[in-house]
Every structure is written in structure tokens, then in C-alpha cells.
Amino acid sequence: MRTSHLLASLPLLLAPVVVAGCADPDGASANDDELTSVEGVEHTIDFDGFVDVTPGASDDAVKAAIHRELKSSLGALRERGVGVADRDGQRNLAAAELARQTLDVVDGAGAVVGAVERIRFHYHDVALVDRDRLPGGPIDLTLLYGDYVARAGELIAICSDDPGAEADSLWYHFSPGRTSCKNAIRGEQSAIDADQEHLAIAGQISARDRDRRFLATRATLTRSVAAPDRYPEYDQLWGFAGDPARTKLVVYAFTGVDADEADPHDNGLVEFLRQQRTLRGKLPGLQVVETSPQAWLLDFWIDGQKLTGVTWDDVERWVIDGTGWPAAVGSDAGKRAALLGQVVANFSERWIVWQRPVLVTRDGATRAMTLEIRTFYGWEDGSPEARLHARWRYLEAFWHADVFSYTGHSHFGHGPLEPWTYSGDNFPSRYQVMLVNSCLSFNYYDEDFLAMHPGGSAQLDVVVNGLAAYWRGMGQASGSYIASLVDGGDHSWRDVLTSMRVDLPWQAAYDPMRAVNGELDNTYTPTAPIELR
């Protein structure tokens, strides 16, 4: 499990451009915080930065400025295939020593027009780096500087990967590698450097420096020792260790709405049914035993007549593939829309509980168990009511689940899954596995849940994404995660992650740099394997 990452103050330098770190990028650091990943390679990351504040500003104001600047590193690093662990820089900020240097601000005529306090800082963290984009040395890194939300109208046009991005999400969409942004960064720094040449007195900066929009630095990435192969604690999941009285292995699998629950083409519904298709394919014998609110999921009506013989395969084809329409529907667009509307009504905002009885054998002992998978698709944010109901569902799952899965939006780490809104009292003292299949979940979730769980990493493994994740295929990935944990195949964590890769039209074996945290102290080995029938 990863350790905390502290921010130390640096000697105060007058140069406005931060000097690169000096760690050996090719050397491997030996530590106890290794992660298991197939697509990502764990590193430590170090870089320097500074902020300017009004003289006399409070320490909280200084930390807010550092936090805002560090937040933009998520977008800049994402562009380079790098994800970092420290959510909002909080662990770095907690130990910051805020040594201040007062600098006079000089205008183009040489007159002193004000003053700022400059606070330099060093950032140290754990990073995952895309295996296909490993650096050969320190990497150039540009951060957004100052109140970039107030400047968003100007910056989004030149430095965002989404021209429709909102001001308060510019940090996520910040793409300094765009040509227009690179030109702006280069032009601004050249002007600042030219002004600096005319300042002969130490302790002065130019007005351009004070008003900068960007801060260019360099980040050093030091490769960590690769994690050894570890396995989920299958003996505890199936009751051969831990609680021998258990008779169920319980999975909770949630899928959130992308944009519009009423739209049958919403990515959330498509991926919910893709997850269902994956589970049924990999775990034959699953049957629906409960719906809440109650519904006959395969009952559909066209022109007042009930469609006969509808199967799970049919529903999945209609929504995922847009094929396999009943004869009573044919190519009629209105009837297709009516049918898909019924799919939305049947499968949204409803618990669907699947079960499969199994006999599980290990080392000569056989146990009769029930595999139960409780699925839910619906709103989990977007209104106070939706958020509250989602929170209630997650509280139920945290307590009862052996395997937890969430697929959907990260909400920049501030949705109803936000770890800081839960506590250790919401979790049982037993082994559990958690997946948060959403954008940049490596930065938002795993460390906090591991810290709050009663058993820490000894009783919790968390799977997260180091990079942004495409909606397409997310349901298949989540379904494969669940199936690999409960199919009796004794898959290593590396095998589980490999099974979650998906082939997309534009990329084979797509993997948003998933990683497992909390797995290093697992003790299960397949020496006495689990067998399922």
C-alpha cells in the first residue's frame, strides 16, 4: 500500500522558472508502495513550483493557491499518459512549510507598482505512467498559474481539449501540448525573460511575471520496483477462511447515467447491458431471482400486443448493437423508439438480482454457496435526491458486498462516492474488493478507502483507473472484473486486469491504465486451488 507523500519547502530562488529535479529517471526505487498494473508502470514523481499571493495573505490562502495550481497538473500529466495519486495535493499540502519571500513588482517604465509574496514548493507523489509512453528522462510540465478560472474564457480557446469545457473544469481539460497553447506558453515566457533582464535589483519581478498565466517546470519520474504477483483472497471470498458460516458471495454492481436516463442510447444504459451480457456469457447459469421495484423485465408490448419469446440476448442486441428487432417492429422507427422506451423503463432505477448456486471445493473440503450479483442502473448524481439515494445504495453495498463495482462518471472525485463522506464504521471487518471504473479514479478514491477500512489493505483491495476512461466498453471491463473474481479460476490480480482490457474500433486491448492497490499483503496462493461447479 502506498505511503503518504509530503511537501517540503525549498530554498528560495530568485529565478522565476523552476529548476528541474535531479533524481535518476532510470534508477528503480525500492519501497513498500508498489501497485499491480498491466498498462501502467509505477514511478515516483517530483517537481517544483511556486505561487504568488498578496503580502500578508493567510496560510489557508497560500494553500488554496498551491492547490489550484497543482490541480492543473492532472490535465497536463493526463496528456502525457501519467496519473498521480495525491487527491487535490492534500497529503503534500498537509506538511507544507510556507516560507515566504517578498518581491517588488516593477512595470515597463521601471517603477515599483506593488509587491507579492512568492512561496516555492516541492511536490512528491506516486505516479502511474503509460507503459507505451515511458519517458527517457525528466519531462517538461506546464501548470496553469493564478486564478485561471477567472481567465477561462481566454484559456479554454487555446489550451483545452474540449472547447465546451466549463471554467471550473479547465484544470481537467488543460492540454499544454496543443499547438495554440504551446505558442502561448512560449511567447509568455520569452516576454517574462526579456523583462527580467532589465531588473538589476534582487527581489524584483516584472509585472508580466506577476500576471503570468502559465508556470513551466520539469518533472522527474523515478521508476519503482515492480510489484510481485498477488492474488485476491479467494479463500476468504468463498468462506474457506475468515467466516466459515457464510453461504453467499455477494456482488454489488452499479452503473451510472452518462447524460440522459430517458435516452435508450445513453452510454450508461448501453454499458449496463454490456456488463449484463458479459456476466451472462462468462457465468452461465445466472438467473434473475428478484427485482425491486418489481417488474417483468422481458415483457414488451407493441400495438397492444405482447411480444413473445423475448430473451436477454434480444434486449442486449436492441440497445448495444441496434440489431435483432422483432418482426412486429421491423424497420419502423416509431416502433423501435417505443420498444427502446420500454427497455429504459424496465431496466432503469431498479435492483436486478441475479443468482447462481455453486459447489466450491478447496483442499478436499466442499461448500454449497450461492453467487449473488445485485445490479443497479440509474442516476447517482445530478440532483440532491439522486445523490442521496445513490449514497444510501452505496452504504448498503459497503456493508454487505464482498465485491463492489461502480461504472460511470467520477464527477471529478466529488460525486456520491466521495470517500470523505464515509467512515470506517460503514464497512465490515472482513475482506472486500472494490472497483471504481471511472476517469482518473486513481487520484480520487483508493488511498482514502484503504485508510478508512477497518482492516486497511489487509482486508481491502481497490481497482482504479490511472487515466480518463472511454465509456465504450466500460461495462464489458466491469463485467470481466466481476467474473474473474467469482468464476473459480484462481486468477492473479494481473490476470484480472488483463481480462478487463477491451477491443475498441480505434484501439485493441484498451486499458485506461488500471491498477490495484492494497494487494501486496494478500496471502492467498493457488497451491490448493479453488474449484467451482
N, C-alpha and C positions, 0 to 999 in steps of 0.2 A: 504494500500500500504506500502511496506517496506521502511524504512528509510535508510539513509547512514550508513556505518559501518566504523569506524575509527580505525586506528592502532596507538597504544600508545607505547612509548618506555618503557622498563622495567629496573629496577635496574640491573646493570652489575654484573653478577655472574661469577665466575671462572670455575665452573663445566662445562665440555663440554656437558653433557647430560642435556636436558632441563627438568625442574621440571613440574609436572602436574599442571593443573588448579585446583581450589578448589571450583567451583560452585556446587551447589546441583543438581545432574543429575535428581532427581526425582521431584524436585520442578517445578512448572509451572510459567513462567514469563508472566506477563500481559503487553501487548504492543499493538500498533496500526498497526502492520505489518503482521497480520495473513493472511495465504493463505488458499484457499479451495483446498483440495486434498482428494482422496479416498484411494489411496495406500500409500501416504506419510504422515508423521507426522512432522509438523514444529517444529524446535528447534532453539536455538542459539548455535553456536559453537565457542569455544575458544581454542587456543593452542599457544605455544611459539616456537620460532625458532631462529636461528642465521645464519649469513653468514660471511665469511672471505674475505677480499679484500686486495689488495696491499696498503700499507701505502700511504696516500695522494690521494687515488682514489676519483674521483668526487662523489657528491651525486647521480648523474644520474647513475654512475656505480654501486653504492651500491643498488639503487632501482632496477636496472636491475638484480642484483644477487638475491635480495629478490623475485622479480617477477618470475624468473626462478625456484627458489626453491618452491614457492607457487604453480606454475603451476603443479608440480608433485603431489600436494595433490589431484588434480582432479582424477587422476588414482588411487591413494591409497584409497581415500574415495569411489570412484565408486565400488571398490572391496568390501567395507563394506556396500553397499547399501545406501550411503549418497551422496547427491548432494548439492553444495553450490552456493550462488547467486552472489558473487562479482567477476565479469569478470576480469580475469588476476590480481586480487587483487588490482585493480585500486583505489577503494574507500579507502581501507586500506592504500595503499601507499601514497595517496594524503596528509594525515596528519601525515606522519611518522616523528618522531624526531630521527634523525640519530646520536645518541650518540655513540662514538667510543671508543674502548679500544685497545691499542696496546699490542700485545703479542709477546714474543720472541719464535722462533721455534727452538727446540733442537733435534739433531739427536740421534741415538742409542748410540753413544760414549759420549754423554753429552755435545757436542759442540753446541753453538748457530750458526745456519746456515741461519738465516733470521728472518723476522718479518712479522706479518699480523695485520690488524685492524679487530677486531671482533665487529659486530653490532648485538645486540639482538633485537628481535621484538615480538610483540604480535598480533595475528590475531583474529579478531572478525567478525562474519558474521551470516547470516541466512542460515539454512540448512534444507533440507528435508531428512527424514530418512524413509527407507522402513518399513512399518508397521509390516512386518514379521521378521524384524531384529533389533528391538529396543534394545539398549544397557541397561545393568543394572547398568552402572557406566561409568567412563571415559574409552575411548578406546585407545589402542596403535596405534600410527600413525607414519609411517616412510616416510620421504621425500627424494627425490634424492638431492644430495649435489654437489655443484660446477658445473663445466662445463660437465654435463652428456651427452650432445650431442657429445662432443669430445670422450667420453668413451663409446658411444653407442654400438660399436662392441662387447665390453666385457659385457655390462649390458643387452642388448637385449636377449642374450642367456640364462641368468639366471633369469631375472626379468621382462620379457614382456609376456603378454598373447597372443602375436602374434609374432612368430619367424621371420616373414617377415616385421615387422614394420620398418619404416624409422627412421633415427636418430632423426629428428626434431619432430617426433610424439611419442617418447618414453614416454614422460610425460603422455600421454593419456593411453598408454598400460601398464604403470607401475603397477605391481602386486606383492607387497611385501609379500603377503601371499603364494606365490609359495614356495614349499619346498626348491628349489635351492636358491631362493632369501633370505628366512628366514635364511638359513645356512650362506650365505654370510654376511648378516647383523649382525648376532650373532657373527660370527668369527671376523669381523672387530671391533665391539665394545669391545670385550674381549681384543683384541690386544691394542686398544687405552687405555682402563682402566689399563692394565698392564704397559704400558709406563708411564701413568700419575702417578703411584705410585712412580716412580723413580725421579719425578720432585719435588724437595723440595722448589723451589723458586716460590713465587707467580708471576703471569704474564708470565708463560711459558706454552707452549703446545708442544706436541711431533710432529715430522714430520708426523707420521701416522695420527694424528688428523687433521693437515693441509690438508693432501691428502685424507681425508675420501671421500667415495662415498655416504654414507647414513647419515641421521640425524634422530634419534629416539626421538619421543616426545609423549605426551599424549594429547588427545583432550577431552574436557568436552562438553557434549551435554545437554542443558537445555531445557526441553520441554516447548513450548509456549502454551498459551491458545488457544483452538480450535476455528476456525473461525465459526461464525454463518452462517446459511443457507442464501444464497443470490441468486437472480435470474438475468439472463440477462435482460436488459431493453427492454423487448418485445414491450412495448407501443411505444418506440421511433423507433424500427426497422420497425414497421408496420404503423407508421405515426399518431398514436393517441396522441402522444406527440412530441415535437420537431418541425419538419416541417410537417404541416398538408397537404401541397400541394403535397407531394411525392406520386408517383403512382407505384414505383418499390421497391422491396427489392433485392439488388444486391449482389451476392456472387462471389468472385474470388477464384478459387481453382487450385493451381499449384502443379504439381508433377515433381520432377527432375529425371534425368537419374542416375542409380546406377553406371554402368561401361561402357556400350556399347549400344548406342541408336539403332544401326543396329541389335542387337540381340533381337529377339522376346521373349526370355526368361529373358531379363533384368528385375531385380526386379522393376525398375521404371515403365515399361510398365505394368507388372503384377499388381502392386498396383494401377496404374492409372485406369485400367479396373476394379479392385476390388472396387475402390471407386465409379466408374460409376455404377457397379452392385448394390452397397449398396444404392446409391441415388435413382436409379430407383425402387428398392424394397420398400424403405421407403417413397418415394414421388411419388405415382402413378400419371400419367397424364403428366409427364415431356416429352417434345418434343424438338428435335433439330430444331432451327429456323435459325441458321447461322453457317457457317464455314468460317474461314479465315486463310490461303488461301482456296478458295472454293474447296470442294471435296464432292463426293457422298460416304459417309462413309461406306455404306453397299454394295457397288459394288465390286465384286470379280470375277476373271476370272481364269479358269483352262483349259489348252489346247485350248485356243482361244474361249472358251465358257463361257458365263456369268452364274454364279451361281444364281439360282432363289430362292426367299423366304428366304434370309438370314436375321436373326434378331439380335438385340443387344445381346440377350441371347446366340446365336450361337458364336458370336465373343468372348464374355467373356469366354465361355466354352473352345474354342480352346486355348486361351492364358493362362487362370488361371488354368484350370483343365486338359488340354490336352485331351479333350473328345469331342464327338459330331461332328466328322468330316463328311463333306458332302459325299454322295455316290460317287461323281466324284473324290474324294480324297482318300477315304478309308484308307488303311494302307500304301500307297505308301509314303515313307519317302521324296522323292524329291518333290512330290506334296504338302505334308504338309509344307515343308520348303517354297515352292513358295507361298502358301496361307498365311503363317505367315509373310512372307516378305511384302505382300500387306497390312496386318494389320499394320505393322510398318509404312509403307508409308502413310496410311490413317490417323493414329491417332497420329503421331509424329509431333512436330513443327507446331501445328495448333490450333487456337482457335476453340473450340466447345462450342456453346452457347445453353443452354437448357432453356426453359421457361415453366411456368405453370400459367394460370390465376387463381386467387383465390378471394373469398369474405371473408373479415376478419371482425369479429364483436367483439365489446367490449362495455359493459355497454350501450347496445341499439343502438350504432352507428355502421353502416356497411360501409366498404370501399372496392371498387374494386381495387385490386392490381395485379401486375404481379411479380411472383417469377422468377428471372433470375439467372442462375448459369453459369458462364463463366469458362470453364476448359481449361487447357493447360498442355501438357506433352512434355518435351524436355530438351535439355542441358541448364543448368543455370550457369555452370562454366566449366573450363577445357581449355578455350581459351579466349583471350581478347574480341573477338567478341561475343562469347556466354555469357560471363559475362555482357557485355554492353547491349545486347538485353534483358537479364533477368532483369537487372536494370530498363530498360525502362518499361517492363511489370509491375514490382513491383510499380514503380511510378504511373502508370495508376491505378493500383489496390488500392494503398493507398488513392488516391483521390476519387475514385468512389465507392469503396466497402463499404458495410455495414458489411459484414462478409468476412474475409480473411482467407485462408488456404494454408499452404505450407507443402508439404510432401517430404522428401528427406534427403540428406546429410546436416550436419551442417557445414562442411568444417572448423571444429574447431572454428566456430564463425567468420571466415574471408571470407565467400562467398559473393555473391552479395546482400544478406540480411543484411550484417553487419550494425548495427544501426548507427555507427559513420559516415557513408557515406550519411545519410539522415538528414533532419531537420524538425522542426515543420511546415515549410512552405509547406511541401509535404503532409500534412494531412488537411482535412477539420475540422471545429469546429462543429462536431456532433458525436453522439455515434457510435462506431465501436467495432467489436470483431475480435481478431486475434488469429490464431493457428500457431505455429511453431512446426510441428511434426517431430522432428529430435533429434539426440543424444545430451544429455546434454544442450538442449536449455534453460533450467532454468538458466544456467550460462552465456549464451551468449546474450539474447535478451530482456526479458520482462522489466527489470528496465529501460533500455535506451529508449525503445519505449514509455513507460509510461511517462518518464521525458520530451520527446520532443513533445508529442501530445499536441495540443492547449488546450484541456480540461483535460489533465492529466488523472488520474484514474477515474474522474467523467465521462469521455467520451470514455474510452478505457479499455477493459478487454483483457488480454493476457493469452492464454493457452500454457504451455510449458511442456517439459519432464525433470524430475529430473535426470534420468539415461539414459544410452545408450538404443536405441530402435531397436528391430529387424525389418528388412524390412518386413518380412512376417506379413500381417495383418494391416500394416500401412494405406493402402488405405481404408480398412473397418473402421478403427478408425476415419480417417478424414471424411469419408462419414457419419458416425454416428454423429459426431460433427456437421456437417452442417445440417443434417436432424433434429437433436434435437432442433436446434435453429430456424428452419423455418417451422416446421410441425404443429404449433399451439397448442402444448401440454403443454405449460407453465411449462417446466421442470426447476427445480432448477439447479444451477451450479453443485451441487453434482450429480444430476441425469444425467446431460450431460456427466460428466466424467465417470460415471458408464456405460453409453451407449457405451463409446469408448473402453471398455475392449473387448479383442478378445480371442477366444479359439484357441490355437495352438496345434499341435500334441504333444508337450512336456510340455505344461503348459495351464491350464484352466484360464480364466479371466485374461489374461496377461495385465499388465498396467505398462509402464515404469515410474511410479511414477509421473503421470501428476498432474499439479496444475494450478489454476487460480490466477492471480494477478491483482489487480485493481478493484476487485469486491465488496470490503467492503462498498463503498459509494453508491452502487446501491440502488434505492428506489422502483423499481417495486415489487409488490406482486400480487399473483393470486386472490386477493379478488374479483376483477372484471376481470374474466379470458378472455383471447383471444380465439376466436373460429374461425376455418378455414374451409371453404368448397369450 
